[in-house]
């Protein structure tokens, strides 16, 4: 069994994002390419985004710190700490309204 502090990981990734040219940083905390389930802490500085991309499978975003906006399928949803956003099965983007950290959970449905 392993244990991780998502709060500590979120803070660490925010520090790294502050110094990254992209204004983003991430670290996979569980799973990976060889697993169906993958969980990644992603930090995004205010005003930056993960540009529009395909959804690789069933996915959610759990907001750990800050505020974000998920855009997809002609709709947008805002999330604050504790909110769980269901990612639509379509192209989508995620923008940071404040310095933010999220836990992205993906269950790949294809090969």
C-alpha positions in Angstrom: 0.0 0.0 0.0 1.2 3.5 -0.8 0.0 6.9 0.6 0.3 10.3 -1.0 -0.7 13.7 0.2 -2.5 15.4 -2.7 -2.3 18.7 -0.9 1.5 18.5 -0.7 1.7 17.3 -4.3 -0.6 20.2 -5.4 1.6 22.8 -3.6 4.8 21.2 -5.1 3.4 21.3 -8.6 2.2 24.9 -8.2 5.8 25.9 -7.3 7.1 24.1 -10.3 4.5 25.7 -12.6 5.5 29.2 -11.4 8.9 28.6 -12.8 7.9 26.8 -16.0 7.7 28.7 -19.3 4.4 27.0 -20.0 2.9 28.0 -16.6 2.0 24.3 -16.0 3.4 21.3 -14.3 2.2 17.8 -13.6 3.1 14.5 -12.0 1.4 11.1 -12.4 0.6 9.8 -8.9 -1.0 6.5 -9.9 -1.1 4.4 -13.0 0.4 5.2 -16.4 0.5 4.0 -19.9 0.4 0.3 -18.9 -2.7 0.8 -16.7 -6.4 1.6 -17.5 -6.6 4.0 -14.6 -4.3 7.1 -14.4 -4.3 9.9 -11.9 -2.2 13.0 -12.4 -1.9 16.2 -10.3 -1.8 19.1 -12.7 -0.9 22.7 -11.7 -1.8 25.6 -14.0 -1.0 29.3 -13.3 -3.8 31.9 -13.6 -4.6 32.8 -17.2 -3.0 29.7 -18.6 -4.7 26.6 -20.0 -4.5 23.1 -21.3 -5.6 23.8 -24.8 -8.3 21.9 -26.5 -7.6 18.2 -26.8 -9.4 14.8 -27.2 -10.7 12.9 -24.2 -8.8 9.5 -24.1 -11.6 7.8 -22.1 -13.8 8.4 -19.1 -12.3 11.3 -17.1 -12.8 13.6 -14.2 -11.1 16.7 -12.7 -11.1 17.1 -9.0 -10.2 20.7 -8.1 -7.6 20.7 -5.2 -6.6 24.4 -5.2 -7.8 27.5 -7.0 -10.5 27.9 -9.6 -10.7 26.4 -13.1 -13.1 26.4 -16.1 -13.6 23.3 -18.1 -14.8 24.0 -21.7 -16.2 21.3 -23.9 -19.1 20.1 -26.0 -20.4 23.7 -26.3 -20.6 24.2 -22.5 -18.4 25.4 -19.7 -18.3 24.5 -16.0 -16.4 26.3 -13.3 -14.8 24.4 -10.4 -13.5 25.4 -7.0 -11.7 23.3 -4.3 -13.6 20.2 -3.6 -15.6 20.2 -6.9 -15.5 17.2 -9.2 -16.0 18.0 -12.9 -17.0 15.3 -15.3 -15.0 15.7 -18.6 -17.3 15.4 -21.6 -16.6 12.6 -24.2 -15.5 15.3 -26.7 -12.7 17.8 -27.3 -12.2 20.0 -24.3 -9.9 22.5 -22.6 -9.1 23.5 -19.0 -8.3 27.0 -18.1 -7.0 28.4 -14.7 -9.0 31.3 -13.4 -6.6 31.5 -10.5 -3.3 29.6 -9.7 -4.8 26.1 -9.6 -4.1 22.5 -9.0 -6.4 19.6 -10.0 -6.4 15.8 -9.9 -7.1 14.4 -13.3 -8.4 10.9 -13.3 -8.6 9.0 -16.6 -9.8 5.5 -17.3 -8.7 4.8 -20.9 -11.5 3.1 -22.9 -9.6 2.5 -26.1 -6.3 0.9 -27.1 
